[in-house]
């Protein structure tokens, strides 16, 4: 090869490298259309079901049947815009935000416990804000903080993740601090969700198998102690879970679970029809929030509920597919964290309303009423879309 040919090849390599770097910086790849469409479809169906589940209560409280729909629709529009904007930005720019979001969320978890700052609903102090006008749960911010910070930190350590000092200790301290603050609210389901997200991201980051087995063992022991009453936390919910149709639970603490099961059973195979639920007429508490899936089962039946679960399953599978094809470890861990959050939240919600596990109070993504939660969820979908834009061409 002559010197001229070597120089020509060198210039070609430099031009190719410049093009690749420019593409990485600009993030000009296409959005992942299947993931985007499934997110939009779930959001749209969620608004329809929210209106169906909420209009009796909205009319009773405000005289406006579409009160909750309008509020949720505004936040859905804001969240969709945020999703598309975040998806257009190179996800590498979100690295630096992780530690600040995490620190802010821990600060808010502390503030929410201070009398006069936190808002108490049904005996739990989980909210901050301004009365009914605007409120949010700091735990929602903590989820995205954990995802961003863990993705950034774990992606830099590589082989060091297999050591206790770098792969277990710092993340265990962070998760333990957040879990402790959330249990004081109390917010048991949120605690399980945060710990699950962190554990899956650490597993994806490459911690040793022995720590995975140890963590699973500890979780199993704690779960067994909780379900058998060894841990006296909301013991009444355990009794209700074990015998939900006991006549003693006709009123009081077991009423919600009993009405949820009645709604699910009333739906049968095809459901009673969209908008035709009877349980939503002031029988089932939290019909438009944590227990909206019960109304879905009642109105759309087993087939309709299965279709919605299939949409969630496809979204989750696509999210993990994007993680597997991500350009780098940071992008892969971002997609894993967000997808794991959706997967765990869907499972926990459906398990609660069907009495597979005791009532823990957790919302169904894209469906349950809650404007700030919906905006955050759609913004997280934007993170996954941002990762999808930078996937290497197949």
VMD Tcl script that draws the C-alpha trace (Angstrom):
set ca {
  {0.00 0.00 0.00}
  {1.42 3.34 -1.04}
  {1.64 6.34 1.35}
  {-1.07 8.06 -0.67}
  {-3.46 5.12 -0.21}
  {-2.76 4.98 3.54}
  {-3.46 8.69 3.84}
  {-6.69 8.30 1.88}
  {-7.87 5.48 4.16}
  {-6.96 7.51 7.25}
  {-9.02 10.42 5.99}
  {-11.96 8.11 5.27}
  {-11.81 6.68 8.80}
  {-11.73 10.17 10.30}
  {-14.73 11.25 8.23}
  {-16.64 8.12 9.27}
  {-15.77 8.72 12.92}
  {-16.89 12.34 12.65}
  {-20.21 11.27 11.15}
  {-20.78 8.70 13.92}
  {-19.93 11.21 16.65}
  {-22.25 13.79 15.12}
  {-25.05 11.24 15.00}
  {-24.49 10.29 18.63}
  {-24.53 13.91 19.71}
  {-27.58 14.91 17.73}
  {-29.54 11.71 18.36}
  {-31.10 11.83 14.89}
  {-32.21 8.22 14.71}
  {-35.95 7.47 14.46}
  {-38.09 6.98 17.54}
  {-39.03 3.37 18.21}
  {-42.50 3.38 16.65}
  {-43.89 0.21 18.33}
  {-42.92 1.47 21.80}
  {-44.34 4.92 21.08}
  {-47.62 3.60 19.68}
  {-48.18 1.21 22.60}
  {-47.53 4.03 25.07}
  {-49.99 6.32 23.30}
  {-52.57 3.52 23.01}
  {-52.35 2.71 26.72}
  {-52.67 6.41 27.58}
  {-55.71 6.81 25.33}
  {-57.46 3.69 26.62}
  {-56.56 4.81 30.14}
  {-58.37 8.11 29.64}
  {-61.47 6.33 28.34}
  {-61.57 3.95 31.30}
  {-60.85 6.77 33.76}
  {-63.88 8.68 32.46}
  {-66.05 5.59 32.68}
  {-64.90 4.81 36.22}
  {-64.99 8.36 37.57}
  {-68.06 10.14 36.14}
  {-70.52 9.10 38.92}
  {-68.17 10.33 41.64}
  {-67.26 13.45 39.65}
  {-70.94 14.33 39.19}
  {-71.66 13.68 42.87}
  {-68.75 15.82 44.08}
  {-68.64 18.64 41.52}
  {-71.71 18.38 39.32}
  {-69.38 17.90 36.32}
  {-69.22 14.28 35.05}
  {-66.03 14.94 33.05}
  {-64.18 16.67 35.92}
  {-61.54 13.98 36.39}
  {-61.26 13.30 32.65}
  {-60.53 16.94 31.85}
  {-57.87 17.23 34.54}
  {-56.23 13.96 33.55}
  {-56.46 14.85 29.86}
  {-54.55 18.10 30.45}
  {-51.78 16.23 32.23}
  {-51.79 13.55 29.50}
  {-51.19 16.27 26.89}
  {-48.38 17.77 28.98}
  {-46.86 14.35 29.54}
  {-47.04 13.42 25.85}
  {-45.29 16.66 24.90}
  {-42.64 16.00 27.55}
  {-42.19 12.43 26.27}
  {-41.61 13.56 22.69}
  {-39.26 16.34 23.80}
  {-37.22 14.09 26.09}
  {-37.11 11.43 23.38}
  {-35.53 13.95 20.98}
  {-32.63 14.75 23.31}
  {-29.51 12.64 23.50}
  {-29.90 10.58 26.68}
  {-26.23 11.16 27.57}
  {-27.31 14.65 28.63}
  {-29.33 13.12 31.47}
  {-26.29 11.63 33.19}
  {-25.56 14.68 35.28}
  {-29.19 15.06 36.38}
  {-29.28 11.75 38.24}
  {-27.55 12.79 41.46}
  {-29.51 16.04 41.69}
  {-32.89 14.37 41.15}
  {-31.99 11.68 43.70}
  {-30.85 14.22 46.28}
  {-33.96 16.35 45.73}
  {-36.24 13.33 46.11}
  {-34.61 12.29 49.39}
  {-35.01 15.85 50.65}
  {-38.71 15.81 49.73}
  {-39.19 12.41 51.39}
  {-37.88 13.99 54.59}
  {-40.01 17.12 54.21}
  {-43.22 15.19 53.61}
  {-42.92 13.69 57.10}
  {-42.87 17.12 58.76}
  {-46.30 18.09 60.14}
  {-47.81 20.94 58.17}
  {-45.89 20.12 54.98}
  {-47.01 16.61 54.13}
  {-50.63 15.95 53.15}
  {-52.31 12.99 54.86}
  {-54.91 10.92 53.01}
  {-56.45 7.74 54.47}
  {-53.88 7.67 57.26}
  {-50.82 7.89 54.99}
  {-48.68 11.03 54.65}
  {-47.32 10.58 51.14}
  {-48.24 13.83 49.36}
  {-46.97 17.37 49.04}
  {-48.60 20.27 47.26}
  {-51.44 22.73 47.60}
  {-54.59 20.98 48.79}
  {-56.72 19.56 45.97}
  {-55.32 21.98 43.39}
  {-51.92 20.36 42.97}
  {-50.29 17.50 44.84}
  {-47.67 14.88 44.12}
  {-45.88 12.03 45.84}
  {-42.13 12.50 46.41}
  {-41.82 8.75 45.93}
  {-42.60 9.30 42.22}
  {-39.57 11.60 42.00}
  {-37.51 9.04 43.94}
  {-38.20 6.39 41.29}
  {-36.77 8.45 38.46}
  {-33.93 9.62 40.72}
  {-32.91 6.02 41.45}
  {-33.14 5.07 37.77}
  {-31.02 8.01 36.55}
  {-28.40 7.83 39.29}
  {-28.03 4.05 39.28}
  {-27.79 3.96 35.47}
  {-25.04 6.59 35.45}
  {-23.07 5.18 38.38}
  {-23.33 1.48 37.46}
  {-22.44 2.11 33.82}
  {-19.06 3.56 34.87}
  {-17.97 0.73 37.17}
  {-18.10 -2.33 34.90}
  {-16.00 -5.09 36.58}
  {-15.98 -3.25 39.93}
  {-19.69 -4.02 40.23}
  {-18.67 -7.54 41.26}
  {-17.12 -6.25 44.49}
  {-19.06 -5.56 47.67}
  {-17.47 -2.16 48.19}
  {-18.45 -0.73 44.80}
  {-21.27 -2.97 43.61}
  {-23.37 -3.46 46.74}
  {-22.57 -1.09 49.59}
  {-23.26 2.36 48.05}
  {-26.49 1.29 46.38}
  {-27.64 -0.61 49.45}
  {-27.19 2.53 51.57}
  {-29.20 4.64 49.10}
  {-32.02 2.10 48.80}
  {-32.08 1.56 52.56}
  {-32.37 5.31 53.21}
  {-35.21 5.76 50.72}
  {-37.00 2.62 51.92}
  {-36.78 3.74 55.55}
  {-38.26 7.16 54.77}
  {-41.07 5.66 52.70}
  {-41.99 3.15 55.39}
  {-42.44 6.04 57.80}
  {-45.18 7.53 55.58}
  {-46.15 4.56 55.40}
  {-45.91 3.52 51.75}
  {-45.19 -0.22 51.66}
  {-45.94 -0.82 47.97}
  {-43.77 2.13 46.94}
  {-40.96 0.75 49.07}
  {-41.20 -2.64 47.36}
  {-41.22 -0.91 43.97}
  {-38.11 1.20 44.69}
  {-36.21 -1.80 46.08}
  {-37.24 -3.91 43.09}
  {-36.07 -1.31 40.56}
  {-32.72 -0.91 42.32}
  {-32.17 -4.67 42.64}
  {-32.91 -5.34 38.95}
  {-30.60 -2.53 37.83}
  {-27.80 -3.85 40.05}
  {-28.36 -7.32 38.59}
  {-28.24 -5.94 35.05}
  {-25.10 -4.03 36.03}
  {-23.23 -7.23 36.81}
  {-23.23 -7.90 40.58}
  {-22.20 -11.40 41.64}
  {-24.79 -14.16 41.71}
  {-24.27 -14.78 45.42}
  {-25.60 -11.32 46.23}
  {-28.62 -11.91 44.01}
  {-29.35 -15.17 45.84}
  {-28.83 -13.48 49.23}
  {-31.15 -10.62 48.31}
  {-33.83 -13.02 47.06}
  {-33.51 -15.01 50.27}
  {-33.90 -11.95 52.48}
  {-36.89 -10.77 50.43}
  {-38.47 -14.22 50.75}
  {-38.01 -14.30 54.52}
  {-39.42 -10.79 54.95}
  {-42.37 -11.64 52.69}
  {-43.05 -14.85 54.62}
  {-42.87 -12.99 57.95}
  {-45.24 -10.32 56.66}
  {-47.79 -12.74 55.23}
  {-47.77 -14.95 58.33}
  {-48.13 -12.03 60.72}
  {-44.65 -12.26 62.20}
  {-44.21 -8.63 61.14}
  {-47.14 -6.74 62.63}
  {-47.55 -4.21 59.81}
  {-51.18 -3.71 58.75}
  {-52.06 -7.13 60.16}
  {-55.74 -6.53 59.38}
  {-54.91 -6.52 55.69}
  {-53.33 -9.96 56.06}
  {-56.49 -11.32 57.67}
  {-58.62 -9.82 54.90}
  {-56.31 -11.24 52.24}
  {-56.57 -14.72 53.76}
  {-60.38 -14.67 53.95}
  {-61.76 -11.80 51.83}
  {-65.37 -13.05 51.83}
  {-65.64 -13.43 55.59}
  {-68.90 -11.77 56.74}
  {-66.90 -9.89 59.37}
  {-65.31 -7.87 56.53}
  {-68.62 -6.71 55.05}
  {-67.75 -3.24 56.28}
  {-64.60 -1.57 57.50}
  {-61.12 -2.58 56.39}
  {-62.21 -5.46 54.15}
  {-64.95 -3.63 52.29}
  {-62.72 -2.43 49.46}
  {-61.27 -5.86 48.67}
  {-64.70 -7.47 48.80}
  {-66.21 -4.90 46.42}
  {-63.22 -5.27 44.08}
  {-63.75 -9.02 43.84}
  {-67.46 -8.49 43.23}
  {-66.65 -6.12 40.37}
  {-64.18 -8.55 38.80}
  {-66.56 -11.49 39.16}
  {-69.48 -9.52 37.72}
  {-67.63 -8.93 34.45}
  {-67.55 -12.54 33.35}
  {-66.09 -13.23 29.92}
  {-67.36 -10.23 27.94}
  {-68.16 -7.71 30.68}
  {-71.34 -5.75 31.38}
  {-70.42 -3.14 28.75}
  {-68.33 0.01 28.61}
  {-69.81 2.59 30.96}
  {-72.24 0.08 32.50}
  {-70.39 -0.77 35.72}
  {-72.51 -0.88 38.86}
  {-69.68 -0.94 41.38}
  {-68.48 2.53 40.36}
  {-71.73 4.05 41.67}
  {-70.22 4.77 45.08}
  {-69.79 1.09 46.01}
  {-66.11 0.47 45.22}
  {-63.72 2.94 46.90}
  {-60.82 4.29 44.80}
  {-62.65 3.17 41.65}
  {-60.86 5.75 39.51}
  {-57.50 5.35 41.20}
  {-55.85 2.23 42.64}
  {-58.82 -0.03 41.86}
  {-59.59 1.08 38.32}
  {-58.59 -2.37 37.01}
  {-61.60 -3.81 38.86}
  {-63.88 -1.54 36.81}
  {-62.02 -2.60 33.65}
  {-62.75 -6.24 34.46}
  {-66.39 -5.50 35.24}
  {-67.07 -3.48 32.09}
  {-64.82 -5.19 29.55}
  {-64.76 -8.68 31.03}
  {-61.96 -11.19 30.93}
  {-61.31 -10.60 27.24}
  {-61.00 -6.83 27.58}
  {-58.82 -7.05 30.68}
  {-56.62 -9.61 28.91}
  {-56.24 -7.28 25.94}
  {-55.05 -4.45 28.20}
  {-52.65 -6.80 29.99}
  {-51.35 -7.88 26.59}
  {-50.65 -4.24 25.70}
  {-48.67 -3.83 28.90}
  {-46.80 -7.08 28.21}
  {-45.86 -5.94 24.69}
  {-44.71 -2.55 26.02}
  {-42.54 -4.23 28.66}
  {-41.06 -6.72 26.20}
  {-40.28 -3.91 23.75}
  {-38.67 -1.89 26.54}
  {-36.32 -4.74 27.42}
  {-35.64 -5.30 23.70}
  {-34.53 -1.66 23.42}
  {-32.29 -2.20 26.47}
  {-30.66 -5.22 24.84}
  {-29.95 -3.22 21.68}
  {-28.87 0.00 23.37}
  {-25.68 1.72 22.23}
  {-23.97 1.58 25.63}
  {-24.37 0.46 29.24}
  {-25.89 3.74 30.38}
  {-28.66 3.58 27.79}
  {-29.29 -0.10 28.50}
  {-29.61 0.52 32.23}
  {-31.95 3.48 31.69}
  {-34.28 1.32 29.61}
  {-34.05 -1.55 32.11}
  {-34.90 0.74 35.04}
  {-37.91 2.38 33.41}
  {-39.27 -0.88 32.00}
  {-38.83 -2.67 35.33}
  {-40.76 0.09 37.09}
  {-43.72 -0.31 34.73}
  {-43.58 -4.12 34.96}
  {-43.50 -4.21 38.76}
  {-46.18 -1.53 39.13}
  {-48.58 -3.30 36.78}
  {-48.03 -6.64 38.50}
  {-48.49 -5.22 42.01}
  {-51.65 -3.31 41.07}
  {-53.34 -6.26 39.36}
  {-52.25 -8.58 42.17}
  {-53.79 -6.26 44.78}
  {-57.18 -5.75 43.09}
  {-57.50 -9.51 42.47}
  {-56.43 -10.28 46.08}
  {-53.38 -12.24 44.96}
  {-51.42 -10.18 47.50}
  {-52.62 -8.01 50.42}
  {-53.86 -4.51 49.67}
  {-50.84 -2.19 49.48}
  {-52.23 0.81 47.62}
  {-50.47 1.20 44.27}
  {-51.69 2.80 41.06}
  {-51.99 1.30 37.56}
  {-49.68 3.14 35.11}
  {-51.46 5.28 32.47}
  {-54.89 4.40 33.91}
  {-55.15 5.51 37.54}
  {-56.06 9.13 38.24}
  {-53.06 11.26 39.13}
  {-51.79 14.01 36.88}
  {-48.22 14.39 38.12}
  {-47.73 10.62 38.19}
  {-48.91 10.40 34.57}
  {-46.57 13.19 33.47}
  {-43.63 11.45 35.17}
  {-44.53 8.08 33.62}
  {-44.74 9.55 30.13}
  {-41.48 11.42 30.68}
  {-39.85 8.12 31.60}
  {-41.18 6.66 28.36}
  {-39.34 9.54 26.69}
  {-36.08 8.30 28.23}
  {-36.60 4.88 26.64}
  {-37.45 6.51 23.30}
  {-34.25 8.56 23.55}
  {-32.28 5.34 24.03}
  {-34.07 3.79 21.05}
  {-32.99 6.64 18.76}
  {-29.34 5.84 19.36}
  {-29.45 2.09 18.81}
  {-26.79 0.89 16.36}
  {-28.27 -0.03 12.97}
  {-28.96 -3.75 12.64}
}
mol new
graphics top color blue
foreach p $ca { graphics top sphere $p radius 0.5 }
foreach p [lrange $ca 0 end-1] q [lrange $ca 1 end] { graphics top cylinder $p $q radius 0.2 }
display resetview
